[in-house]
Amino acid sequence: MRPYAILSLVFLLAACEHSSSEQSGFNRVSEVEPPTFAQALCAGCHGVKPLVLSPNPHAPSFSDIVNREGVTRANLHRFLSNAHNYPEAMDFDLEDHHVDELTDYMITLKDPRYRPMP
């Protein structure tokens, strides 16, 4: 192999490589998987992963929920802990450890650059 071919290959590979902080429009949360129980219980209505629309147009995606003004880990946890606050369609209770796990996951979706999908 000629020296300039090797050098060209090195430059080509370097151009393709990028760090996760350089991803335009995305942050690292897209690599975080939602809890298994959330995929089973919630994904029928809510978009539980980043950039996924909710199957039910009346159910906001997790990203939409957590990126609303004023949503904090504390008030999200409080809401998820109190099943009587849930809309009627959400006819289930979450165990305390599931509330913790879901809150921890959802808060990773908070992004100051977030814009709701049209």
Long-range contacts (C-beta under 8 A, 24 or more apart in sequence): 25-113, 26-50, 26-51, 27-111, 27-113, 29-108, 29-109, 29-111, 32-105, 32-108, 34-62, 34-105, 35-98, 35-101, 35-102, 35-105, 37-98, 37-101, 37-102, 38-101, 38-102, 38-105, 41-92, 45-89, 45-90, 50-109, 51-117, 53-117, 56-89, 59-89, 61-117, 62-105, 62-106, 62-109, 63-109, 63-111, 63-114, 64-116, 65-106, 66-106, 66-107, 66-109, 66-110, 67-109, 67-110, 67-111, 67-114, 67-116, 71-110, 73-103, 73-107, 76-103, 76-106, 76-107, 77-103
